[in-house]
Amino acid sequence: MSTVLDSLGMSTGSSAFTPPPIDGNLTGKHIVSVEQFARPDLDELMRVASDLRGRVRNGDQSVLKLCRRRIMATLFFEASTRTDMSFQAAMLRLGGEVVATAGGVQFSSVYKGENLADSVRAAGSYADVVVLRHPQVRSSWEAAYQLDQLTTRLGTRSVVISGGDGIGEHPTQALLDLFTIIDFKGTADGKTVTLVGDLAHGRTVHSLAKLLALYGAQDLRLVLVSPETLRTPQGVIDYVTSRGVEVQETSSLDEVIGRSDVIYWTRVQEERFEDKADYQAIAGDFVMTPDVLAGARGDTILMHPLPRKHEMGTEADHALLDNDPRSVYFHQMQNGMYMRMALLAGVLGAHD
């Protein structure tokens, strides 16, 4: 599959496209970057996600009318469980329909040499919204550009929502992460958020750091814990510090775990390493176990975007961590569906 994906070059569309600011209205807008959102947009999106969560849990059947007769297409050029399934579940819970190539993109025209632009235009010809995951940075920007061009030809509108692009951004993950932090901590003001693991390749932490800065929480502290070889890109650090966020970089979790309000654990992403020896050299540097979590405060929350491997110890460790009330990654996972429901309803202009 990698040789096929390597051939999927992008046109100049990704550089020609500028993500539109949400500015209080999601309808008809592509969602490709956290930088599209301002504080009022985020507060409203979390309010809607919370409202939809309550309505779904209470069995409110009117939710099924919000996106009735609307279609979402999924194009996932990388493996996914939670993002893919939560988007599908979100659309179905809103009463919409989901289409995808049978067996995934490995059975699509990609294997015949089709480029990204044509794959996106095909999906956009059939669906109201396209969810795209792709290994190339800014692939979702390319998709947005191509769908805008398609609109001028066909006269119908289809929008793209990024499901993650390479080591670039994962905006919907960051949105659900912020939702979860506010859910459990009540506010981001005065909090210390500690991001741990592969901070060089992790699009989830890149997007979350930027979104926290955009949210404008007062006295927010961001602690970045990683091996020297997996430091956060300087561009991300410059972005958050320019917006008043205090940043500390360290390779020692012990010195910061006791003052962390939120611990966001990540895995070292083997699939991002060209040389597997480089991966093996640092794969075991940071491992969350019950003994490690014992150093955190009782009101700290432990988050993880999942999937998890050895970075959370053995299966026995998993069982103990899963039962610790500070572990909120399953709530985080379910919040992803509700946040994506709010996004889908928003971009499709669905109103009660």
C-alpha positions as a Python dict, from the first residue, in 0.01 Angstrom:
ca = {
    (1, 'M'): (0, 0, 0),
    (2, 'S'): (281, 242, 79),
    (3, 'T'): (413, 237, -276),
    (4, 'V'): (67, 324, -402),
    (5, 'L'): (29, 607, -151),
    (6, 'D'): (373, 738, -236),
    (7, 'S'): (252, 798, -591),
    (8, 'L'): (-41, 1013, -481),
    (9, 'G'): (113, 1351, -550),
    (10, 'M'): (-82, 1663, -475),
    (11, 'S'): (-142, 1956, -707),
    (12, 'T'): (-90, 2319, -614),
    (13, 'G'): (-435, 2314, -458),
    (14, 'S'): (-304, 2279, -104),
    (15, 'S'): (-111, 2605, -138),
    (16, 'A'): (-394, 2783, -320),
    (17, 'F'): (-651, 2707, -48),
    (18, 'T'): (-693, 2922, 263),
    (19, 'P'): (-902, 2765, 542),
    (20, 'P'): (-1198, 2992, 616),
    (21, 'P'): (-1242, 3113, 975),
    (22, 'I'): (-1553, 2967, 1137),
    (23, 'D'): (-1658, 3311, 1262),
    (24, 'G'): (-1973, 3183, 1429),
    (25, 'N'): (-2102, 2977, 1137),
    (26, 'L'): (-1990, 2625, 1043),
    (27, 'T'): (-2236, 2577, 757),
    (28, 'G'): (-2073, 2482, 428),
    (29, 'K'): (-1718, 2517, 560),
    (30, 'H'): (-1429, 2275, 530),
    (31, 'I'): (-1270, 2171, 861),
    (32, 'V'): (-896, 2124, 803),
    (33, 'S'): (-718, 2313, 1081),
    (34, 'V'): (-769, 2414, 1443),
    (35, 'E'): (-662, 2763, 1341),
    (36, 'Q'): (-1007, 2816, 1190),
    (37, 'F'): (-1160, 2836, 1539),
    (38, 'A'): (-1183, 3122, 1786),
    (39, 'R'): (-1291, 3099, 2151),
    (40, 'P'): (-1663, 3170, 2083),
    (41, 'D'): (-1667, 2901, 1811),
    (42, 'L'): (-1515, 2648, 2050),
    (43, 'D'): (-1750, 2730, 2335),
    (44, 'E'): (-2052, 2693, 2105),
    (45, 'L'): (-1923, 2368, 1953),
    (46, 'M'): (-1871, 2217, 2299),
    (47, 'R'): (-2217, 2334, 2404),
    (48, 'V'): (-2372, 2159, 2103),
    (49, 'A'): (-2167, 1842, 2158),
    (50, 'S'): (-2276, 1834, 2522),
    (51, 'D'): (-2639, 1890, 2423),
    (52, 'L'): (-2628, 1612, 2164),
    (53, 'R'): (-2467, 1377, 2417),
    (54, 'G'): (-2752, 1437, 2660),
    (55, 'R'): (-3015, 1391, 2393),
    (56, 'V'): (-2864, 1067, 2263),
    (57, 'R'): (-2831, 924, 2614),
    (58, 'N'): (-3193, 1018, 2685),
    (59, 'G'): (-3313, 846, 2370),
    (60, 'D'): (-3429, 1167, 2198),
    (61, 'Q'): (-3539, 1041, 1855),
    (62, 'S'): (-3553, 1391, 1710),
    (63, 'V'): (-3172, 1379, 1677),
    (64, 'L'): (-3225, 1133, 1391),
    (65, 'K'): (-3390, 1410, 1189),
    (66, 'L'): (-3091, 1647, 1195),
    (67, 'C'): (-2904, 1496, 897),
    (68, 'R'): (-3174, 1283, 740),
    (69, 'R'): (-3113, 1225, 368),
    (70, 'R'): (-2759, 1364, 395),
    (71, 'I'): (-2462, 1147, 294),
    (72, 'M'): (-2109, 1127, 436),
    (73, 'A'): (-1828, 958, 242),
    (74, 'T'): (-1514, 830, 413),
    (75, 'L'): (-1172, 820, 246),
    (76, 'F'): (-915, 669, 482),
    (77, 'F'): (-571, 621, 328),
    (78, 'E'): (-429, 526, 669),
    (79, 'A'): (-546, 275, 926),
    (80, 'S'): (-805, 397, 1175),
    (81, 'T'): (-1047, 252, 1425),
    (82, 'R'): (-1172, 532, 1650),
    (83, 'T'): (-1173, 823, 1401),
    (84, 'D'): (-1334, 619, 1124),
    (85, 'M'): (-1594, 445, 1339),
    (86, 'S'): (-1681, 754, 1545),
    (87, 'F'): (-1747, 957, 1230),
    (88, 'Q'): (-1966, 679, 1094),
    (89, 'A'): (-2151, 643, 1424),
    (90, 'A'): (-2188, 1022, 1446),
    (91, 'M'): (-2350, 1045, 1103),
    (92, 'L'): (-2580, 748, 1168),
    (93, 'R'): (-2690, 889, 1505),
    (94, 'L'): (-2780, 1211, 1324),
    (95, 'G'): (-2999, 1012, 1085),
    (96, 'G'): (-2764, 1041, 787),
    (97, 'E'): (-2608, 776, 564),
    (98, 'V'): (-2247, 666, 513),
    (99, 'V'): (-2076, 548, 194),
    (100, 'A'): (-1726, 409, 150),
    (101, 'T'): (-1538, 197, -99),
    (102, 'A'): (-1600, -171, -29),
    (103, 'G'): (-1304, -306, 164),
    (104, 'G'): (-1144, 38, 208),
    (105, 'V'): (-924, 244, -23),
    (106, 'Q'): (-701, -57, -92),
    (107, 'F'): (-985, -181, -315),
    (108, 'S'): (-1056, 157, -471),
    (109, 'S'): (-921, 314, -791),
    (110, 'V'): (-616, 422, -591),
    (111, 'Y'): (-472, 85, -684),
    (112, 'K'): (-524, 175, -1047),
    (113, 'G'): (-311, 484, -999),
    (114, 'E'): (-583, 741, -925),
    (115, 'N'): (-452, 1055, -756),
    (116, 'L'): (-592, 1220, -445),
    (117, 'A'): (-770, 1496, -636),
    (118, 'D'): (-976, 1253, -845),
    (119, 'S'): (-1056, 1029, -545),
    (120, 'V'): (-1183, 1331, -352),
    (121, 'R'): (-1382, 1464, -647),
    (122, 'A'): (-1546, 1125, -690),
    (123, 'A'): (-1648, 1113, -324),
    (124, 'G'): (-1764, 1475, -337),
    (125, 'S'): (-1983, 1403, -637),
    (126, 'Y'): (-2186, 1157, -432),
    (127, 'A'): (-2173, 1291, -77),
    (128, 'D'): (-2250, 1609, 115),
    (129, 'V'): (-1941, 1573, 335),
    (130, 'V'): (-1615, 1383, 288),
    (131, 'V'): (-1401, 1270, 581),
    (132, 'L'): (-1039, 1230, 472),
    (133, 'R'): (-740, 1072, 640),
    (134, 'H'): (-419, 1076, 439),
    (135, 'P'): (-44, 1043, 512),
    (136, 'Q'): (55, 1367, 341),
    (137, 'V'): (62, 1694, 534),
    (138, 'R'): (-208, 1937, 412),
    (139, 'S'): (-380, 1668, 207),
    (140, 'S'): (-711, 1792, 351),
    (141, 'W'): (-630, 2142, 219),
    (142, 'E'): (-585, 1987, -125),
    (143, 'A'): (-919, 1809, -85),
    (144, 'A'): (-1091, 2133, 14),
    (145, 'Y'): (-951, 2312, -289),
    (146, 'Q'): (-1064, 2034, -522),
    (147, 'L'): (-1414, 2024, -373),
    (148, 'D'): (-1446, 2401, -414),
    (149, 'Q'): (-1351, 2363, -780),
    (150, 'L'): (-1603, 2081, -814),
    (151, 'T'): (-1876, 2304, -671),
    (152, 'T'): (-1824, 2555, -952),
    (153, 'R'): (-1860, 2275, -1208),
    (154, 'L'): (-2153, 2081, -1062),
    (155, 'G'): (-2340, 2347, -870),
    (156, 'T'): (-2366, 2125, -563),
    (157, 'R'): (-2169, 2169, -240),
    (158, 'S'): (-1958, 1907, -65),
    (159, 'V'): (-1719, 1983, 221),
    (160, 'V'): (-1423, 1797, 366),
    (161, 'I'): (-1345, 1729, 731),
    (162, 'S'): (-989, 1624, 806),
    (163, 'G'): (-947, 1293, 985),
    (164, 'G'): (-572, 1356, 1017),
    (165, 'D'): (-300, 1441, 765),
    (166, 'G'): (41, 1281, 815),
    (167, 'I'): (235, 1445, 1098),
    (168, 'G'): (50, 1772, 1039),
    (169, 'E'): (-287, 1823, 1207),
    (170, 'H'): (-576, 1623, 1348),
    (171, 'P'): (-829, 1898, 1419),
    (172, 'T'): (-1125, 1684, 1526),
    (173, 'Q'): (-907, 1495, 1776),
    (174, 'A'): (-797, 1823, 1930),
    (175, 'L'): (-1157, 1940, 1951),
    (176, 'L'): (-1268, 1628, 2134),
    (177, 'D'): (-961, 1652, 2360),
    (178, 'L'): (-1044, 2009, 2459),
    (179, 'F'): (-1406, 1903, 2515),
    (180, 'T'): (-1286, 1626, 2747),
    (181, 'I'): (-1052, 1857, 2941),
    (182, 'I'): (-1331, 2111, 3000),
    (183, 'D'): (-1569, 1824, 3081),
    (184, 'F'): (-1353, 1695, 3366),
    (185, 'K'): (-1167, 2005, 3483),
    (186, 'G'): (-1443, 2261, 3434),
    (187, 'T'): (-1200, 2511, 3282),
    (188, 'A'): (-858, 2532, 3121),
    (189, 'D'): (-772, 2845, 3318),
    (190, 'G'): (-475, 2802, 3548),
    (191, 'K'): (-420, 2441, 3444),
    (192, 'T'): (-97, 2258, 3371),
    (193, 'V'): (-135, 2028, 3069),
    (194, 'T'): (149, 1781, 3027),
    (195, 'L'): (199, 1621, 2684),
    (196, 'V'): (416, 1309, 2689),
    (197, 'G'): (579, 1084, 2430),
    (198, 'D'): (638, 1130, 2059),
    (199, 'L'): (591, 1504, 2030),
    (200, 'A'): (780, 1528, 1700),
    (201, 'H'): (548, 1315, 1489),
    (202, 'G'): (227, 1332, 1693),
    (203, 'R'): (-35, 1530, 1500),
    (204, 'T'): (-273, 1493, 1796),
    (205, 'V'): (-41, 1683, 2030),
    (206, 'H'): (46, 1943, 1766),
    (207, 'S'): (-322, 2022, 1716),
    (208, 'L'): (-409, 2013, 2086),
    (209, 'A'): (-126, 2249, 2181),
    (210, 'K'): (-237, 2499, 1916),
    (211, 'L'): (-604, 2468, 2008),
    (212, 'L'): (-534, 2527, 2378),
    (213, 'A'): (-348, 2843, 2279),
    (214, 'L'): (-634, 2954, 2055),
    (215, 'Y'): (-882, 2891, 2335),
    (216, 'G'): (-711, 3165, 2528),
    (217, 'A'): (-718, 3010, 2874),
    (218, 'Q'): (-567, 3231, 3143),
    (219, 'D'): (-241, 3122, 3310),
    (220, 'L'): (-225, 2801, 3107),
    (221, 'R'): (98, 2605, 3133),
    (222, 'L'): (204, 2350, 2873),
    (223, 'V'): (469, 2095, 2972),
    (224, 'L'): (627, 1897, 2686),
    (225, 'V'): (789, 1571, 2798),
    (226, 'S'): (978, 1370, 2537),
    (227, 'P'): (1314, 1219, 2445),
    (228, 'E'): (1557, 1469, 2293),
    (229, 'T'): (1505, 1312, 1951),
    (230, 'L'): (1126, 1355, 1963),
    (231, 'R'): (1092, 1719, 2070),
    (232, 'T'): (793, 1929, 1969),
    (233, 'P'): (850, 2116, 1639),
    (234, 'Q'): (970, 2470, 1702),
    (235, 'G'): (690, 2610, 1490),
    (236, 'V'): (432, 2467, 1732),
    (237, 'I'): (619, 2606, 2033),
    (238, 'D'): (646, 2950, 1871),
    (239, 'Y'): (275, 2941, 1792),
    (240, 'V'): (162, 2873, 2150),
    (241, 'T'): (412, 3100, 2323),
    (242, 'S'): (315, 3390, 2095),
    (243, 'R'): (-35, 3353, 2238),
    (244, 'G'): (72, 3377, 2599),
    (245, 'V'): (102, 3010, 2691),
    (246, 'E'): (389, 2924, 2925),
    (247, 'V'): (589, 2631, 2784),
    (248, 'Q'): (837, 2400, 2953),
    (249, 'E'): (1032, 2129, 2771),
    (250, 'T'): (1188, 1842, 2964),
    (251, 'S'): (1282, 1477, 2932),
    (252, 'S'): (1197, 1407, 3298),
    (253, 'L'): (838, 1319, 3379),
    (254, 'D'): (919, 1282, 3749),
    (255, 'E'): (980, 1654, 3791),
    (256, 'V'): (640, 1755, 3651),
    (257, 'I'): (389, 1474, 3709),
    (258, 'G'): (298, 1589, 4060),
    (259, 'R'): (187, 1934, 3939),
    (260, 'S'): (3, 1824, 3626),
    (261, 'D'): (-373, 1872, 3600),
    (262, 'V'): (-389, 1685, 3272),
    (263, 'I'): (-148, 1416, 3152),
    (264, 'Y'): (-184, 1347, 2781),
    (265, 'W'): (3, 1026, 2699),
    (266, 'T'): (96, 927, 2343),
    (267, 'R'): (262, 634, 2177),
    (268, 'V'): (581, 649, 1974),
    (269, 'Q'): (445, 609, 1622),
    (270, 'E'): (638, 333, 1453),
    (271, 'E'): (472, 403, 1119),
    (272, 'R'): (630, 752, 1110),
    (273, 'F'): (989, 619, 1121),
    (274, 'E'): (1171, 538, 798),
    (275, 'D'): (1448, 361, 991),
    (276, 'K'): (1301, 103, 1230),
    (277, 'A'): (1626, 99, 1427),
    (278, 'D'): (1561, 462, 1523),
    (279, 'Y'): (1217, 359, 1645),
    (280, 'Q'): (1350, 68, 1850),
    (281, 'A'): (1610, 293, 2012),
    (282, 'I'): (1353, 514, 2184),
    (283, 'A'): (1029, 309, 2182),
    (284, 'G'): (1053, 222, 2550),
    (285, 'D'): (1165, 561, 2684),
    (286, 'F'): (830, 658, 2835),
    (287, 'V'): (592, 395, 2973),
    (288, 'M'): (283, 479, 3178),
    (289, 'T'): (218, 221, 3450),
    (290, 'P'): (15, 225, 3772),
    (291, 'D'): (337, 298, 3962),
    (292, 'V'): (406, 602, 3743),
    (293, 'L'): (50, 729, 3777),
    (294, 'A'): (84, 697, 4154),
    (295, 'G'): (304, 1007, 4138),
    (296, 'A'): (15, 1217, 4005),
    (297, 'R'): (-240, 1401, 4218),
    (298, 'G'): (-579, 1252, 4294),
    (299, 'D'): (-759, 1507, 4076),
    (300, 'T'): (-529, 1467, 3775),
    (301, 'I'): (-680, 1318, 3461),
    (302, 'L'): (-494, 1077, 3230),
    (303, 'M'): (-578, 1105, 2861),
    (304, 'H'): (-461, 907, 2557),
    (305, 'P'): (-576, 942, 2194),
    (306, 'L'): (-536, 564, 2143),
    (307, 'P'): (-447, 313, 2009),
    (308, 'R'): (-204, 209, 2278),
    (309, 'K'): (81, -39, 2273),
    (310, 'H'): (373, -85, 2510),
    (311, 'E'): (369, 284, 2613),
    (312, 'M'): (108, 192, 2876),
    (313, 'G'): (285, -118, 3000),
    (314, 'T'): (155, -472, 2998),
    (315, 'E'): (-204, -590, 2966),
    (316, 'A'): (-205, -627, 3344),
    (317, 'D'): (-100, -261, 3368),
    (318, 'H'): (-378, -170, 3124),
    (319, 'A'): (-637, -335, 3347),
    (320, 'L'): (-520, -143, 3654),
    (321, 'L'): (-496, 187, 3467),
    (322, 'D'): (-840, 137, 3310),
    (323, 'N'): (-994, 102, 3655),
    (324, 'D'): (-824, 410, 3795),
    (325, 'P'): (-1083, 694, 3813),
    (326, 'R'): (-819, 935, 3685),
    (327, 'S'): (-807, 753, 3350),
    (328, 'V'): (-1056, 922, 3119),
    (329, 'Y'): (-948, 793, 2778),
    (330, 'F'): (-1265, 591, 2726),
    (331, 'H'): (-1474, 901, 2801),
    (332, 'Q'): (-1241, 1084, 2562),
    (333, 'M'): (-1306, 818, 2297),
    (334, 'Q'): (-1685, 845, 2328),
    (335, 'N'): (-1668, 1225, 2337),
    (336, 'G'): (-1516, 1195, 1990),
    (337, 'M'): (-1848, 1073, 1854),
    (338, 'Y'): (-2043, 1358, 2014),
    (339, 'M'): (-1796, 1622, 1900),
    (340, 'R'): (-1807, 1484, 1547),
    (341, 'M'): (-2186, 1485, 1560),
    (342, 'A'): (-2169, 1855, 1645),
    (343, 'L'): (-1928, 1921, 1358),
    (344, 'L'): (-2128, 1725, 1103),
    (345, 'A'): (-2453, 1892, 1205),
    (346, 'G'): (-2277, 2228, 1186),
    (347, 'V'): (-2114, 2198, 844),
    (348, 'L'): (-2435, 2052, 699),
    (349, 'G'): (-2643, 2335, 841),
    (350, 'A'): (-2864, 2103, 1044),
    (351, 'H'): (-3090, 2281, 1288),
    (352, 'D'): (-3372, 2167, 1517),
}
